[in-house]
Amino acid sequence: MIGQCSVAAAVALVGVDLLTNQSWNISSKRRVLTGVALVGSTAVNDFSADLYIEDTRVGTFWNTHAGVIAPDSEADTIALGRLYVPPGSKISFVCNINATANPVIARLY
């Protein structure tokens, strides 16, 4: 796992990077993204975010479970193949839709 974050619904608003306060979103080490899990908010598919490596959009991801405390590693993980993240590059997860009431949890593998 590369990292996980939990962001309150009041902060998970359109245009906000969920990974802003994470120390692991930029690293001097080489990283390879293999999967992503996004859960939380109030209902399935009522929240989405775009995943970026620097300024390259990897894709748009929707929450797969609502109101949970952690993603299920198997059921919630969406495979990405093997995406190389160069040393010093920033990974961002930018909200497209405001979270409704519950926190949003993102996990990157």
Biopython code that builds the backbone (N, CA, C, O; Angstrom):
import numpy as np
from Bio.PDB.StructureBuilder import StructureBuilder

atoms = [
    (1, "MET", "N", (0.846, -1.176, 0.000)),
    (1, "MET", "CA", (0.000, 0.000, 0.000)),
    (1, "MET", "C", (0.896, 1.246, 0.000)),
    (1, "MET", "O", (1.862, 1.332, 0.759)),
    (2, "ILE", "N", (0.558, 2.198, -0.860)),
    (2, "ILE", "CA", (1.289, 3.464, -0.896)),
    (2, "ILE", "C", (0.815, 4.374, 0.229)),
    (2, "ILE", "O", (1.633, 4.985, 0.918)),
    (3, "GLY", "N", (-0.503, 4.469, 0.423)),
    (3, "GLY", "CA", (-1.018, 5.303, 1.502)),
    (3, "GLY", "C", (-2.529, 5.329, 1.544)),
    (3, "GLY", "O", (-3.202, 4.888, 0.613)),
    (4, "GLN", "N", (-3.056, 5.857, 2.648)),
    (4, "GLN", "CA", (-4.496, 5.980, 2.850)),
    (4, "GLN", "C", (-4.782, 7.299, 3.527)),
    (4, "GLN", "O", (-3.987, 7.776, 4.337)),
    (5, "CYS", "N", (-5.934, 7.897, 3.194)),
    (5, "CYS", "CA", (-6.349, 9.117, 3.883)),
    (5, "CYS", "C", (-7.838, 9.055, 4.159)),
    (5, "CYS", "O", (-8.594, 8.410, 3.433)),
    (6, "SER", "N", (-8.242, 9.727, 5.204)),
    (6, "SER", "CA", (-9.653, 9.886, 5.558)),
    (6, "SER", "C", (-9.914, 11.376, 5.666)),
    (6, "SER", "O", (-9.239, 12.082, 6.415)),
    (7, "VAL", "N", (-10.909, 11.856, 4.907)),
    (7, "VAL", "CA", (-11.198, 13.285, 4.853)),
    (7, "VAL", "C", (-12.658, 13.511, 5.220)),
    (7, "VAL", "O", (-13.548, 12.851, 4.683)),
    (8, "ALA", "N", (-12.903, 14.442, 6.133)),
    (8, "ALA", "CA", (-14.269, 14.763, 6.562)),
    (8, "ALA", "C", (-15.087, 15.285, 5.389)),
    (8, "ALA", "O", (-14.550, 15.917, 4.480)),
    (9, "ALA", "N", (-16.387, 15.017, 5.415)),
    (9, "ALA", "CA", (-17.277, 15.463, 4.348)),
    (9, "ALA", "C", (-17.234, 16.980, 4.179)),
    (9, "ALA", "O", (-17.376, 17.482, 3.063)),
    (10, "ALA", "N", (-17.042, 17.706, 5.264)),
    (10, "ALA", "CA", (-16.993, 19.172, 5.192)),
    (10, "ALA", "C", (-15.775, 19.669, 4.429)),
    (10, "ALA", "O", (-15.758, 20.813, 3.977)),
    (11, "VAL", "N", (-14.750, 18.825, 4.277)),
    (11, "VAL", "CA", (-13.520, 19.192, 3.560)),
    (11, "VAL", "C", (-13.509, 18.612, 2.148)),
    (11, "VAL", "O", (-12.897, 19.196, 1.253)),
    (12, "ALA", "N", (-14.170, 17.480, 1.930)),
    (12, "ALA", "CA", (-14.186, 16.806, 0.635)),
    (12, "ALA", "C", (-15.150, 17.512, -0.316)),
    (12, "ALA", "O", (-16.241, 17.013, -0.592)),
    (13, "LEU", "N", (-14.738, 18.670, -0.808)),
    (13, "LEU", "CA", (-15.558, 19.515, -1.667)),
    (13, "LEU", "C", (-14.953, 19.589, -3.067)),
    (13, "LEU", "O", (-13.776, 19.282, -3.254)),
    (14, "VAL", "N", (-15.746, 19.989, -4.034)),
    (14, "VAL", "CA", (-15.290, 20.097, -5.424)),
    (14, "VAL", "C", (-13.996, 20.907, -5.499)),
    (14, "VAL", "O", (-13.910, 22.012, -4.964)),
    (15, "GLY", "N", (-12.998, 20.346, -6.165)),
    (15, "GLY", "CA", (-11.723, 21.027, -6.362)),
    (15, "GLY", "C", (-10.684, 20.785, -5.293)),
    (15, "GLY", "O", (-9.532, 21.183, -5.464)),
    (16, "VAL", "N", (-11.047, 20.146, -4.197)),
    (16, "VAL", "CA", (-10.115, 19.882, -3.101)),
    (16, "VAL", "C", (-9.342, 18.592, -3.378)),
    (16, "VAL", "O", (-9.921, 17.587, -3.791)),
    (17, "ASP", "N", (-8.037, 18.632, -3.148)),
    (17, "ASP", "CA", (-7.192, 17.448, -3.278)),
    (17, "ASP", "C", (-7.242, 16.675, -1.959)),
    (17, "ASP", "O", (-6.811, 17.181, -0.923)),
    (18, "LEU", "N", (-7.768, 15.452, -2.000)),
    (18, "LEU", "CA", (-7.889, 14.637, -0.789)),
    (18, "LEU", "C", (-6.531, 14.324, -0.169)),
    (18, "LEU", "O", (-6.450, 14.039, 1.025)),
    (19, "LEU", "N", (-5.464, 14.372, -0.965)),
    (19, "LEU", "CA", (-4.136, 13.985, -0.492)),
    (19, "LEU", "C", (-3.273, 15.171, -0.070)),
    (19, "LEU", "O", (-2.086, 14.990, 0.202)),
    (20, "THR", "N", (-3.831, 16.366, -0.007)),
    (20, "THR", "CA", (-3.062, 17.573, 0.298)),
    (20, "THR", "C", (-2.244, 17.461, 1.574)),
    (20, "THR", "O", (-1.074, 17.844, 1.573)),
    (21, "ASN", "N", (-2.800, 16.962, 2.640)),
    (21, "ASN", "CA", (-2.096, 16.916, 3.928)),
    (21, "ASN", "C", (-1.361, 15.598, 4.179)),
    (21, "ASN", "O", (-0.974, 15.310, 5.312)),
    (22, "GLN", "N", (-1.173, 14.810, 3.142)),
    (22, "GLN", "CA", (-0.499, 13.523, 3.292)),
    (22, "GLN", "C", (0.977, 13.667, 2.961)),
    (22, "GLN", "O", (1.331, 14.223, 1.922)),
    (23, "SER", "N", (1.836, 13.170, 3.834)),
    (23, "SER", "CA", (3.277, 13.276, 3.596)),
    (23, "SER", "C", (3.736, 12.362, 2.466)),
    (23, "SER", "O", (4.812, 12.577, 1.906)),
    (24, "TRP", "N", (2.957, 11.361, 2.121)),
    (24, "TRP", "CA", (3.360, 10.382, 1.115)),
    (24, "TRP", "C", (2.917, 10.742, -0.303)),
    (24, "TRP", "O", (3.241, 10.010, -1.238)),
    (25, "ASN", "N", (2.178, 11.858, -0.498)),
    (25, "ASN", "CA", (1.726, 12.183, -1.856)),
    (25, "ASN", "C", (2.876, 12.599, -2.770)),
    (25, "ASN", "O", (2.744, 12.548, -3.993)),
    (26, "ILE", "N", (3.998, 13.009, -2.189)),
    (26, "ILE", "CA", (5.236, 13.276, -2.925)),
    (26, "ILE", "C", (6.334, 12.482, -2.229)),
    (26, "ILE", "O", (6.437, 12.502, -1.002)),
    (27, "SER", "N", (7.152, 11.785, -3.010)),
    (27, "SER", "CA", (8.217, 10.984, -2.417)),
    (27, "SER", "C", (9.460, 11.045, -3.298)),
    (27, "SER", "O", (9.360, 11.191, -4.516)),
    (28, "SER", "N", (10.611, 10.934, -2.686)),
    (28, "SER", "CA", (11.865, 10.906, -3.442)),
    (28, "SER", "C", (12.142, 9.504, -3.985)),
    (28, "SER", "O", (13.105, 9.288, -4.721)),
    (29, "LYS", "N", (11.278, 8.554, -3.607)),
    (29, "LYS", "CA", (11.450, 7.175, -4.067)),
    (29, "LYS", "C", (10.561, 6.906, -5.285)),
    (29, "LYS", "O", (9.549, 7.574, -5.497)),
    (30, "ARG", "N", (10.959, 5.926, -6.064)),
    (30, "ARG", "CA", (10.153, 5.462, -7.188)),
    (30, "ARG", "C", (8.932, 4.737, -6.643)),
    (30, "ARG", "O", (9.039, 3.961, -5.693)),
    (31, "ARG", "N", (7.770, 4.988, -7.241)),
    (31, "ARG", "CA", (6.554, 4.298, -6.813)),
    (31, "ARG", "C", (5.817, 3.748, -8.027)),
    (31, "ARG", "O", (5.959, 4.258, -9.138)),
    (32, "VAL", "N", (5.035, 2.711, -7.803)),
    (32, "VAL", "CA", (4.206, 2.133, -8.854)),
    (32, "VAL", "C", (2.798, 1.989, -8.301)),
    (32, "VAL", "O", (2.581, 1.267, -7.327)),
    (33, "LEU", "N", (1.833, 2.676, -8.921)),
    (33, "LEU", "CA", (0.425, 2.566, -8.520)),
    (33, "LEU", "C", (-0.167, 1.331, -9.185)),
    (33, "LEU", "O", (-0.061, 1.163, -10.399)),
    (34, "THR", "N", (-0.788, 0.469, -8.388)),
    (34, "THR", "CA", (-1.406, -0.731, -8.949)),
    (34, "THR", "C", (-2.912, -0.787, -8.720)),
    (34, "THR", "O", (-3.610, -1.558, -9.379)),
    (35, "GLY", "N", (-3.421, 0.025, -7.789)),
    (35, "GLY", "CA", (-4.853, 0.013, -7.518)),
    (35, "GLY", "C", (-5.276, 1.188, -6.674)),
    (35, "GLY", "O", (-4.451, 1.851, -6.045)),
    (36, "VAL", "N", (-6.580, 1.442, -6.665)),
    (36, "VAL", "CA", (-7.143, 2.530, -5.880)),
    (36, "VAL", "C", (-8.492, 2.083, -5.307)),
    (36, "VAL", "O", (-9.249, 1.365, -5.960)),
    (37, "ALA", "N", (-8.778, 2.522, -4.077)),
    (37, "ALA", "CA", (-10.071, 2.271, -3.454)),
    (37, "ALA", "C", (-10.605, 3.606, -2.945)),
    (37, "ALA", "O", (-9.863, 4.388, -2.352)),
    (38, "LEU", "N", (-11.889, 3.866, -3.174)),
    (38, "LEU", "CA", (-12.530, 5.100, -2.724)),
    (38, "LEU", "C", (-13.874, 4.729, -2.113)),
    (38, "LEU", "O", (-14.741, 4.185, -2.796)),
    (39, "VAL", "N", (-14.047, 5.022, -0.831)),
    (39, "VAL", "CA", (-15.293, 4.696, -0.132)),
    (39, "VAL", "C", (-15.720, 5.880, 0.726)),
    (39, "VAL", "O", (-14.955, 6.823, 0.929)),
    (40, "GLY", "N", (-16.948, 5.820, 1.224)),
    (40, "GLY", "CA", (-17.440, 6.850, 2.128)),
    (40, "GLY", "C", (-18.600, 7.618, 1.539)),
    (40, "GLY", "O", (-19.256, 7.150, 0.609)),
    (41, "SER", "N", (-18.853, 8.797, 2.077)),
    (41, "SER", "CA", (-19.991, 9.649, 1.759)),
    (41, "SER", "C", (-21.278, 8.952, 2.199)),
    (41, "SER", "O", (-21.226, 8.075, 3.061)),
    (42, "THR", "N", (-22.422, 9.314, 1.635)),
    (42, "THR", "CA", (-23.696, 8.818, 2.146)),
    (42, "THR", "C", (-24.296, 7.671, 1.338)),
    (42, "THR", "O", (-24.946, 6.792, 1.903)),
    (43, "ALA", "N", (-24.087, 7.671, 0.042)),
    (43, "ALA", "CA", (-24.640, 6.623, -0.808)),
    (43, "ALA", "C", (-23.595, 6.216, -1.844)),
    (43, "ALA", "O", (-22.720, 7.008, -2.192)),
    (44, "VAL", "N", (-23.689, 4.993, -2.331)),
    (44, "VAL", "CA", (-22.779, 4.517, -3.372)),
    (44, "VAL", "C", (-22.933, 5.398, -4.605)),
    (44, "VAL", "O", (-24.051, 5.726, -5.003)),
    (45, "ASN", "N", (-21.823, 5.777, -5.203)),
    (45, "ASN", "CA", (-21.767, 6.597, -6.414)),
    (45, "ASN", "C", (-22.293, 8.024, -6.241)),
    (45, "ASN", "O", (-22.693, 8.645, -7.225)),
    (46, "ASP", "N", (-22.302, 8.557, -5.022)),
    (46, "ASP", "CA", (-22.700, 9.964, -4.851)),
    (46, "ASP", "C", (-21.495, 10.882, -4.693)),
    (46, "ASP", "O", (-21.653, 12.080, -4.460)),
    (47, "PHE", "N", (-20.278, 10.320, -4.821)),
    (47, "PHE", "CA", (-19.047, 11.090, -4.694)),
    (47, "PHE", "C", (-18.030, 10.553, -5.691)),
    (47, "PHE", "O", (-17.934, 9.343, -5.897)),
    (48, "SER", "N", (-17.271, 11.455, -6.311)),
    (48, "SER", "CA", (-16.214, 11.004, -7.218)),
    (48, "SER", "C", (-15.011, 11.930, -7.121)),
    (48, "SER", "O", (-15.112, 13.073, -6.674)),
    (49, "ALA", "N", (-13.868, 11.404, -7.554)),
    (49, "ALA", "CA", (-12.628, 12.181, -7.557)),
    (49, "ALA", "C", (-11.757, 11.717, -8.714)),
    (49, "ALA", "O", (-11.794, 10.553, -9.111)),
    (50, "ASP", "N", (-10.967, 12.658, -9.253)),
    (50, "ASP", "CA", (-10.023, 12.356, -10.317)),
    (50, "ASP", "C", (-8.653, 12.095, -9.716)),
    (50, "ASP", "O", (-8.180, 12.860, -8.875)),
    (51, "LEU", "N", (-8.019, 11.018, -10.145)),
    (51, "LEU", "CA", (-6.673, 10.679, -9.705)),
    (51, "LEU", "C", (-5.680, 11.201, -10.726)),
    (51, "LEU", "O", (-5.834, 10.980, -11.927)),
    (52, "TYR", "N", (-4.646, 11.906, -10.234)),
    (52, "TYR", "CA", (-3.608, 12.466, -11.096)),
    (52, "TYR", "C", (-2.233, 12.020, -10.635)),
    (52, "TYR", "O", (-1.985, 11.853, -9.441)),
    (53, "ILE", "N", (-1.340, 11.830, -11.604)),
    (53, "ILE", "CA", (0.096, 11.736, -11.348)),
    (53, "ILE", "C", (0.658, 12.989, -12.009)),
    (53, "ILE", "O", (0.664, 13.103, -13.235)),
    (54, "GLU", "N", (1.133, 13.935, -11.188)),
    (54, "GLU", "CA", (1.508, 15.271, -11.662)),
    (54, "GLU", "C", (0.300, 15.875, -12.370)),
    (54, "GLU", "O", (-0.741, 16.049, -11.737)),
    (55, "ASP", "N", (0.399, 16.203, -13.668)),
    (55, "ASP", "CA", (-0.739, 16.798, -14.368)),
    (55, "ASP", "C", (-1.424, 15.819, -15.323)),
    (55, "ASP", "O", (-2.232, 16.226, -16.158)),
    (56, "THR", "N", (-1.101, 14.529, -15.198)),
    (56, "THR", "CA", (-1.716, 13.498, -16.033)),
    (56, "THR", "C", (-2.863, 12.841, -15.270)),
    (56, "THR", "O", (-2.668, 12.264, -14.201)),
    (57, "ARG", "N", (-4.076, 12.941, -15.849)),
    (57, "ARG", "CA", (-5.241, 12.339, -15.201)),
    (57, "ARG", "C", (-5.249, 10.845, -15.477)),
    (57, "ARG", "O", (-5.230, 10.412, -16.629)),
    (58, "VAL", "N", (-5.278, 10.062, -14.401)),
    (58, "VAL", "CA", (-5.326, 8.605, -14.488)),
    (58, "VAL", "C", (-6.755, 8.152, -14.749)),
    (58, "VAL", "O", (-6.981, 7.233, -15.536)),
    (59, "GLY", "N", (-7.731, 8.797, -14.086)),
    (59, "GLY", "CA", (-9.128, 8.440, -14.270)),
    (59, "GLY", "C", (-10.008, 9.037, -13.198)),
    (59, "GLY", "O", (-9.526, 9.639, -12.239)),
    (60, "THR", "N", (-11.314, 8.861, -13.373)),
    (60, "THR", "CA", (-12.309, 9.297, -12.407)),
    (60, "THR", "C", (-12.800, 8.070, -11.653)),
    (60, "THR", "O", (-13.132, 7.052, -12.261)),
    (61, "PHE", "N", (-12.845, 8.168, -10.338)),
    (61, "PHE", "CA", (-13.245, 7.037, -9.501)),
    (61, "PHE", "C", (-14.412, 7.446, -8.606)),
    (61, "PHE", "O", (-14.434, 8.554, -8.069)),
    (62, "TRP", "N", (-15.372, 6.552, -8.452)),
    (62, "TRP", "CA", (-16.577, 6.780, -7.648)),
    (62, "TRP", "C", (-16.500, 5.950, -6.376)),
    (62, "TRP", "O", (-15.855, 4.902, -6.349)),
    (63, "ASN", "N", (-17.164, 6.425, -5.317)),
    (63, "ASN", "CA", (-17.177, 5.670, -4.066)),
    (63, "ASN", "C", (-17.963, 4.372, -4.248)),
    (63, "ASN", "O", (-19.066, 4.373, -4.794)),
    (64, "THR", "N", (-17.385, 3.275, -3.787)),
    (64, "THR", "CA", (-17.989, 1.961, -3.982)),
    (64, "THR", "C", (-18.810, 1.479, -2.787)),
    (64, "THR", "O", (-19.651, 0.591, -2.931)),
    (65, "HIS", "N", (-18.573, 2.049, -1.628)),
    (65, "HIS", "CA", (-19.364, 1.755, -0.427)),
    (65, "HIS", "C", (-19.613, 3.063, 0.319)),
    (65, "HIS", "O", (-18.813, 3.995, 0.232)),
    (66, "ALA", "N", (-20.695, 3.128, 1.034)),
    (66, "ALA", "CA", (-21.039, 4.349, 1.769)),
    (66, "ALA", "C", (-20.900, 4.129, 3.267)),
    (66, "ALA", "O", (-21.175, 3.044, 3.778)),
    (67, "GLY", "N", (-20.467, 5.178, 3.966)),
    (67, "GLY", "CA", (-20.442, 5.179, 5.416)),
    (67, "GLY", "C", (-19.613, 4.098, 6.068)),
    (67, "GLY", "O", (-19.978, 3.626, 7.145)),
    (68, "VAL", "N", (-18.513, 3.685, 5.465)),
    (68, "VAL", "CA", (-17.672, 2.634, 6.043)),
    (68, "VAL", "C", (-16.438, 3.246, 6.705)),
    (68, "VAL", "O", (-16.097, 4.403, 6.460)),
    (69, "ILE", "N", (-15.778, 2.454, 7.543)),
    (69, "ILE", "CA", (-14.598, 2.968, 8.238)),
    (69, "ILE", "C", (-13.295, 2.633, 7.516)),
    (69, "ILE", "O", (-12.254, 3.219, 7.815)),
    (70, "ALA", "N", (-13.345, 1.696, 6.569)),
    (70, "ALA", "CA", (-12.152, 1.343, 5.794)),
    (70, "ALA", "C", (-12.574, 0.599, 4.535)),
    (70, "ALA", "O", (-13.581, -0.110, 4.538)),
    (71, "PRO", "N", (-11.810, 0.756, 3.462)),
    (71, "PRO", "CA", (-12.120, -0.002, 2.246)),
    (71, "PRO", "C", (-11.841, -1.480, 2.425)),
    (71, "PRO", "O", (-10.918, -1.863, 3.144)),
    (72, "ASP", "N", (-12.634, -2.306, 1.775)),
    (72, "ASP", "CA", (-12.381, -3.744, 1.715)),
    (72, "ASP", "C", (-11.336, -3.937, 0.617)),
    (72, "ASP", "O", (-11.570, -3.579, -0.537)),
    (73, "SER", "N", (-10.192, -4.499, 0.976)),
    (73, "SER", "CA", (-9.072, -4.619, 0.039)),
    (73, "SER", "C", (-9.448, -5.296, -1.275)),
    (73, "SER", "O", (-8.956, -4.903, -2.332)),
    (74, "GLU", "N", (-10.300, -6.293, -1.224)),
    (74, "GLU", "CA", (-10.664, -7.008, -2.443)),
    (74, "GLU", "C", (-11.860, -6.394, -3.151)),
    (74, "GLU", "O", (-11.807, -6.171, -4.360)),
    (75, "ALA", "N", (-12.934, -6.117, -2.429)),
    (75, "ALA", "CA", (-14.168, -5.651, -3.061)),
    (75, "ALA", "C", (-14.093, -4.204, -3.551)),
    (75, "ALA", "O", (-14.722, -3.868, -4.554)),
    (76, "ASP", "N", (-13.347, -3.352, -2.876)),
    (76, "ASP", "CA", (-13.335, -1.925, -3.215)),
    (76, "ASP", "C", (-12.162, -1.486, -4.084)),
    (76, "ASP", "O", (-12.155, -0.361, -4.584)),
    (77, "THR", "N", (-11.180, -2.346, -4.271)),
    (77, "THR", "CA", (-9.992, -1.954, -5.022)),
    (77, "THR", "C", (-10.210, -2.097, -6.523)),
    (77, "THR", "O", (-10.653, -3.135, -7.015)),
    (78, "ILE", "N", (-9.884, -1.024, -7.232)),
    (78, "ILE", "CA", (-9.961, -1.003, -8.690)),
    (78, "ILE", "C", (-8.526, -1.105, -9.205)),
    (78, "ILE", "O", (-7.682, -0.268, -8.886)),
    (79, "ALA", "N", (-8.262, -2.126, -9.993)),
    (79, "ALA", "CA", (-6.914, -2.349, -10.518)),
    (79, "ALA", "C", (-6.555, -1.284, -11.553)),
    (79, "ALA", "O", (-7.387, -0.889, -12.370)),
    (80, "LEU", "N", (-5.310, -0.828, -11.504)),
    (80, "LEU", "CA", (-4.825, 0.189, -12.430)),
    (80, "LEU", "C", (-3.738, -0.335, -13.360)),
    (80, "LEU", "O", (-3.212, 0.416, -14.181)),
    (81, "GLY", "N", (-3.403, -1.587, -13.243)),
    (81, "GLY", "CA", (-2.237, -2.092, -13.965)),
    (81, "GLY", "C", (-1.005, -1.716, -13.154)),
    (81, "GLY", "O", (-0.975, -1.904, -11.938)),
    (82, "ARG", "N", (0.011, -1.184, -13.827)),
    (82, "ARG", "CA", (1.219, -0.724, -13.138)),
    (82, "ARG", "C", (1.555, 0.659, -13.667)),
    (82, "ARG", "O", (2.108, 0.793, -14.759)),
    (83, "LEU", "N", (1.226, 1.684, -12.900)),
    (83, "LEU", "CA", (1.474, 3.070, -13.296)),
    (83, "LEU", "C", (2.694, 3.599, -12.558)),
    (83, "LEU", "O", (2.691, 3.711, -11.332)),
    (84, "TYR", "N", (3.721, 3.919, -13.306)),
    (84, "TYR", "CA", (4.979, 4.413, -12.740)),
    (84, "TYR", "C", (4.819, 5.860, -12.276)),
    (84, "TYR", "O", (4.304, 6.703, -13.010)),
    (85, "VAL", "N", (5.261, 6.134, -11.060)),
    (85, "VAL", "CA", (5.267, 7.491, -10.502)),
    (85, "VAL", "C", (6.731, 7.869, -10.282)),
    (85, "VAL", "O", (7.372, 7.333, -9.379)),
    (86, "PRO", "N", (7.272, 8.786, -11.092)),
    (86, "PRO", "CA", (8.683, 9.160, -10.971)),
    (86, "PRO", "C", (9.004, 9.768, -9.606)),
    (86, "PRO", "O", (8.123, 10.340, -8.965)),
    (87, "PRO", "N", (10.246, 9.652, -9.157)),
    (87, "PRO", "CA", (10.653, 10.277, -7.897)),
    (87, "PRO", "C", (10.365, 11.781, -7.926)),
    (87, "PRO", "O", (10.638, 12.453, -8.920)),
    (88, "GLY", "N", (9.819, 12.293, -6.842)),
    (88, "GLY", "CA", (9.503, 13.714, -6.726)),
    (88, "GLY", "C", (8.167, 14.108, -7.323)),
    (88, "GLY", "O", (7.755, 15.260, -7.188)),
    (89, "SER", "N", (7.473, 13.178, -7.986)),
    (89, "SER", "CA", (6.182, 13.488, -8.598)),
    (89, "SER", "C", (5.061, 13.427, -7.563)),
    (89, "SER", "O", (5.090, 12.622, -6.632)),
    (90, "LYS", "N", (4.085, 14.291, -7.751)),
    (90, "LYS", "CA", (2.963, 14.386, -6.825)),
    (90, "LYS", "C", (1.788, 13.551, -7.316)),
    (90, "LYS", "O", (1.459, 13.551, -8.502)),
    (91, "ILE", "N", (1.161, 12.841, -6.383)),
    (91, "ILE", "CA", (-0.078, 12.126, -6.650)),
    (91, "ILE", "C", (-1.201, 12.964, -6.034)),
    (91, "ILE", "O", (-1.115, 13.358, -4.870)),
    (92, "SER", "N", (-2.247, 13.235, -6.809)),
    (92, "SER", "CA", (-3.379, 14.024, -6.329)),
    (92, "SER", "C", (-4.672, 13.261, -6.566)),
    (92, "SER", "O", (-4.778, 12.485, -7.515)),
    (93, "PHE", "N", (-5.657, 13.483, -5.698)),
    (93, "PHE", "CA", (-6.986, 12.889, -5.833)),
    (93, "PHE", "C", (-7.971, 14.037, -5.634)),
    (93, "PHE", "O", (-8.325, 14.361, -4.500)),
    (94, "VAL", "N", (-8.414, 14.652, -6.725)),
    (94, "VAL", "CA", (-9.182, 15.892, -6.685)),
    (94, "VAL", "C", (-10.678, 15.602, -6.792)),
    (94, "VAL", "O", (-11.122, 14.925, -7.720)),
    (95, "CYS", "N", (-11.452, 16.120, -5.834)),
    (95, "CYS", "CA", (-12.897, 15.890, -5.762)),
    (95, "CYS", "C", (-13.640, 16.517, -6.944)),
    (95, "CYS", "O", (-13.341, 17.639, -7.352)),
    (96, "ASN", "N", (-14.609, 15.778, -7.486)),
    (96, "ASN", "CA", (-15.497, 16.267, -8.551)),
    (96, "ASN", "C", (-16.860, 16.656, -8.012)),
    (96, "ASN", "O", (-17.516, 17.554, -8.540)),
    (97, "ILE", "N", (-17.279, 15.978, -6.962)),
    (97, "ILE", "CA", (-18.607, 16.161, -6.362)),
    (97, "ILE", "C", (-18.411, 16.257, -4.854)),
    (97, "ILE", "O", (-17.581, 15.537, -4.298)),
    (98, "ASN", "N", (-19.148, 17.121, -4.189)),
    (98, "ASN", "CA", (-19.044, 17.252, -2.732)),
    (98, "ASN", "C", (-19.495, 15.966, -2.041)),
    (98, "ASN", "O", (-20.490, 15.355, -2.430)),
    (99, "ALA", "N", (-18.751, 15.566, -1.013)),
    (99, "ALA", "CA", (-19.195, 14.452, -0.170)),
    (99, "ALA", "C", (-20.414, 14.925, 0.617)),
    (99, "ALA", "O", (-20.507, 16.102, 0.967)),
    (100, "THR", "N", (-21.337, 14.027, 0.892)),
    (100, "THR", "CA", (-22.595, 14.442, 1.501)),
    (100, "THR", "C", (-22.524, 14.572, 3.016)),
    (100, "THR", "O", (-22.662, 15.676, 3.544)),
    (101, "ALA", "N", (-22.312, 13.470, 3.723)),
    (101, "ALA", "CA", (-22.347, 13.581, 5.188)),
    (101, "ALA", "C", (-21.245, 12.814, 5.895)),
    (101, "ALA", "O", (-20.774, 13.245, 6.948)),
    (102, "ASN", "N", (-20.829, 11.697, 5.344)),
    (102, "ASN", "CA", (-19.822, 10.866, 6.009)),
    (102, "ASN", "C", (-18.437, 11.137, 5.429)),
    (102, "ASN", "O", (-18.323, 11.630, 4.306)),
    (103, "PRO", "N", (-17.378, 10.818, 6.189)),
    (103, "PRO", "CA", (-16.022, 10.992, 5.664)),
    (103, "PRO", "C", (-15.791, 10.171, 4.399)),
    (103, "PRO", "O", (-16.502, 9.204, 4.122)),
    (104, "VAL", "N", (-14.788, 10.578, 3.649)),
    (104, "VAL", "CA", (-14.373, 9.873, 2.443)),
    (104, "VAL", "C", (-13.000, 9.264, 2.722)),
    (104, "VAL", "O", (-12.121, 9.927, 3.271)),
    (105, "ILE", "N", (-12.822, 8.008, 2.343)),
    (105, "ILE", "CA", (-11.555, 7.325, 2.559)),
    (105, "ILE", "C", (-11.000, 6.890, 1.213)),
    (105, "ILE", "O", (-11.681, 6.228, 0.430)),
    (106, "ALA", "N", (-9.747, 7.274, 0.951)),
    (106, "ALA", "CA", (-9.073, 6.872, -0.281)),
    (106, "ALA", "C", (-7.840, 6.055, 0.099)),
    (106, "ALA", "O", (-7.108, 6.412, 1.023)),
    (107, "ARG", "N", (-7.619, 4.963, -0.618)),
    (107, "ARG", "CA", (-6.441, 4.130, -0.389)),
    (107, "ARG", "C", (-5.794, 3.853, -1.739)),
    (107, "ARG", "O", (-6.466, 3.476, -2.700)),
    (108, "LEU", "N", (-4.469, 4.046, -1.797)),
    (108, "LEU", "CA", (-3.728, 3.794, -3.020)),
    (108, "LEU", "C", (-2.752, 2.656, -2.793)),
    (108, "LEU", "O", (-2.082, 2.585, -1.763)),
    (109, "TYR", "N", (-2.683, 1.770, -3.771)),
    (109, "TYR", "CA", (-1.787, 0.610, -3.710)),
    (109, "TYR", "C", (-0.713, 0.752, -4.771)),
    (109, "TYR", "O", (0.150, -0.117, -4.896)),
]
sb = StructureBuilder()
sb.init_structure("model")
sb.init_model(0)
sb.init_chain("A")
sb.init_seg("    ")
for serial, (resi, resn, name, xyz) in enumerate(atoms, 1):
    if name == "N":
        sb.init_residue(resn, " ", resi, " ")
    sb.init_atom(name, np.array(xyz, "f"), 0.0, 1.0, " ", f" {name:<3s}", serial, name[0])
structure = sb.get_structure()
